[in-house]
């Protein structure tokens, strides 16, 4: 749908020259916004700062192209208050470390001064992508979050096979599948918990990961995108992550997918989380990705959709309410 007014949009992201344009969801968002005639500005995390409580940025106007060899053009750097812009897209990839948290404080000040920040900074801080599943136990397989290694061993014995991973990881990093009696279990739990000093997550192993994969269901302002991206592990790996070599294949949403979004989506909408990815294996949610979910380019290519346009619609609606 065409924009009803000119929107000034700041995109905070990783270095634009280093992205993979064929797969980058942030680029898809920028292309969609530019198509509507929105004014695009580019910043990295280190370009943002606070002065006397006011959020500022060193920003550069940017033009984008759907060209795998030449996808962006930057203008001259300008310094401006972030609240002078209509909306800010926070698309910096994890790790979710203290620098990321400090950035959300800066963005929250911009939000309090009037800018729409997507996703909302407080939600980015509060909704750890693995821990937040605990708010929706009816949607999840058996899950244990602990730093007690004896409890981890007991969980594996109870379920026979389990997945253990750190709470701060991304892209399939440091994910282990553990069978009952596995002699490596001790060292895995020691590593993941730093000898009982750090929390980690253990989940019941879901065998559907091998056949139907780990599906990314995108949730836009509380509603599901029309298709999901199933990520099928290779024969040599347990991980359904594209970054770990899994193959992405789009699929229709199932009734179970829609039920899961019906359970989780309203809470996301209420808390200002406009673009979220649910990771679903065997009909169970394993993660709720709020920081920088991906999958749009792969789905658009397969189904001739423009999923990022749904996000732009949602942003327009939020801005219209504020006007």
PyMOL commands that set and color helices and strands:
alter all, ss='L'
color gray80, all
select helices_A, chain A and resi 16-18+25-35+45-47+82-84+98-112+121-126+131-139+149-159+185-193+208-211+242-244+255-270+296-303+307-322
alter helices_A, ss='H'
color red, helices_A
select strands_A, chain A and resi 8-12+39-43+48-51+54-64+72-81+87-90+116-118+143-146+161-166+176-179+200-204+214-220+223-232+247-252+275-281+284-289
alter strands_A, ss='S'
color yellow, strands_A
deselect
rebuild
show_as cartoon
